[in-house]
Amino acid sequence: MPAKRSFTPIVISFIVISFFAGCGKNPPLSTNVPISKVKSQILTSTTGVSDTIIYTYDNAGRQASAQTDTLFTTYTYAANTVTMTYMLNGQSFHTIYATNSGGMATSDSKNFMYTYNAGGYLINYSYTGTGLYDSTVYLISTGNVDTSIRHQVDSATDNRITTSYTYLTIVDSRDYGRAFLGKQNTNLINTETVTQLINGSTYTINYTYAYSFDNKGRVAQQVQSSGTATYTTTYTY
């Protein structure tokens, strides 16, 4: 979950979600791409630094755990709640989500609230407390996030980060089993533009995405690029 933070000029980093050797924008081999649970992803930066995330799911297809070398996260599902527990450096931390009759998170124990559109996509993620926290609005069109606008809620200078996307017509096959936070994008990202407004100054960075696919048409690798920097994610299902 978001933690206290201050806005700083853009630093290129992995964008896991929500999202990578020899990739191109080739169409999947299958016209009926199966949506599949991601079992693992390996993230590698331009410098060769890599991290692996292993996922498990319960019998209902919901994400049960996610594990890296340093962080272990579990999800416990009950009638009106989802409890996220993560272990870091020998310490345990919890976030409890209150869910509605459809199993969607409406609020959490960190003072965030969640709002969805009629299609089940998250459109607002807002902080109801005080302090240096952010709130985000998501603009949805045809099953994809067109734009997200993240505000530093207590900033007098309207500090914000605006991220805009374009999409390919190819279906996004990756399912992480966290539907309690809204539906995932329908299609694969083509381009991404991130613009930060910080104390009156503007910083912009552009990303392009390329993909390779397995024999079922699912994403096998995603490459996110900006200039000479590339970030590669390899998936198993």
N, C-alpha and C positions, 0 to 999 in steps of 0.2 A: 504494500500500500504506500501511497505517497508519504514522505516524511518531511519534516521542516526543511526548507531549502531557501536559498536566495537565487535570483536569476543571474546567470553569467553568460558571456558570449558563447556561441554554439561550440560544443566539442563533439566531434564525430564519435558515435558509439553504436553498439549493436542495438537494433530495434527488433526485439525478439517477437513479438506478436506477430501479438497480436504475430515476427515475422523474423549457397546461395553460392570442375575445373572444367573447362570447356563448356560453359553454359551459353545458351542462346534462346531467343524468343521463338523457339520451335513449337508448333502446336502439339498437344498431348497425342500419344499414339492411339488412345481410345477416345471416342466421342462421348462415352458415358463415364465420366470420371467419378470413381467412388470416393465419397467423403470418408476418411479413415482416421482413426486415432493415431496420433504421433507417439511412437514408443521412445524415440530418442532424437536429439538434435545436437550436432557438433558445430560450434561457432568458432570461426577462425578469422583473425584480423589480418591486415596487410603485413604486419610484422611477424606473423606466424603464431601469435599467442592464441591458444584455443581453450574452449571450455565445453564440457559435455553435460547435457541435461537428460536425465532418464525419467520417464513418466510411467505411472501405473494408473489403472482405472478400476472402479468397482463393477459389480455385475450389471448396474444400470448404465454403464458407459460414462460415468462421471469421474473426473480426475480425482484420484485418491492420494497421489503423492507426486512430488517433483524433487529430484535430487541432483545437486552438483557436487564438486569436490569439497565445497565449504558450507553449503546450505541444504538443509533437508526440510521440505514443506509437506504437510499433510492436510487433507480436508476431511472433516467429519460432517455428515449430512443428517439432519433431524427434521421433524415435521415443519418447524417454523424458523429454522436457523441453519447456517453453514458455518462451521468453525474452522478457520485456517490457523494452523500451528506451524511455526518454523523454528528450527534449531540452528543457532549460530554461535560459534565459539563456546559451546557448552551451555548456552543459555536458551531458554524457551520463551517464545513470544506468541501472543494470540490476537487474532482479530475475529470477532463474531459478527456475522451478517444476519440481520433479520430478513426473512423472505416472505413474500406474499403467497396467495393460494396457488399461483402458477410456478412457484419455486424460484422467483426472481428476487435478487437482493434489493431491498428498498432503503436500508440504512446499515451502518456498521458501528462497532464499538469505538471507532476512532473519530466519530462525529462527521462522517460523510453520508450524504444522501444520494440515491440513484433514481433516475427517471428514465422511462422507456417510451418509445413511440408505439403505435398500434401494431406494428410489425414485429415488436420484440427487440428492437435495437436500442442500445444505450444512447440517450441524447443529452443527458446532463449528469454531471458528477460533481457535486458541490460540497464544500466544507461549511458546517454550521457553527463551528466554534470560533476562537480567536487565535491569532498568531500567524506566522509566515507559512501559510498553506495555500495551495492552489485549488481552483475550481475549473472544470473543463466543460465546454459545450461541444457536442458533436452534431454536425449537419449531415444527414443521411439522404442518399438518393440512389434509387434502384438497388438497394441492398448493400451499399458500400458507404463508408465514411468519406464524404467529399472533402470536408474541412473539419479540423478540430481547433478550438481556440481555448488556450489555457491562460487563465488570469491569476496573477498574484493578488489575492483577494484584499489584502490590507495595504496595498501600495497606492500612494498618492499620485504616482506618475503613470498609472495604468500600464505597468509592466505586463507583457503578455507574449505568448508564443503561438503563432498561427501555422498550422501544418495543412497543406493542401495536397490532394492525391489525384492521379489519373489511373485508370485501370485497363487491363487487357480484357478481352472477352472470355478468357480461359477461366474455368471454375477453380476456386481455391479448395484444394483437397484436404487441407490440414485441419484437424479437429483436436482440440486440447481438452474437451470435456468440461469446460467451465461455463456452461450455458446459464448458470445462475447470475452471470454478469452481462447477459445479453447475447444476441446472435453475433457470429463472426461475419466478416466481409464475405460477399458472395463470389467476388472475382479477385484475381491476382493483381497486386499493385504494379503499375507501369512506371510512374514517376512520383516523386515526393519532393515538395518544396517546404522548407522550414524557415520561418522568418521570426526572429526575436526582436521585440522592442524593449530596450532596457534603458531606463532613465533618459529617454529621448533619443537614444541611438538605435539604429537598425542593423541587424546582422542576418544574412540570408545564406542558406546552403541548399544545394540541389542534389538529389539522389536519383539514380536510375536503377532499375531492377531487371535482372535476366534470370532465366530458369532453365533447368534440365529436368526431364521427367523419367519415371520408371515405366515398365511395360504395361502398367494399368492406367497411365496418364496422370499419376499423382506426382507432386513436386518432389524430386529427389535432391535437388540443390537449388539454392537461391543465392544470387550474388547481388549485393547492394553496393553501388559504386558512387563515389564523388571525387572527381579529379583522378589522382593516382591512388587514392585510398579505396580498398575493396574489403568487404565483409562477407564471408561465405558461411552459409549454414547448410549442413547436410542432414537429411531426414531419414529415419526408418519408421515403418508402420507395423 
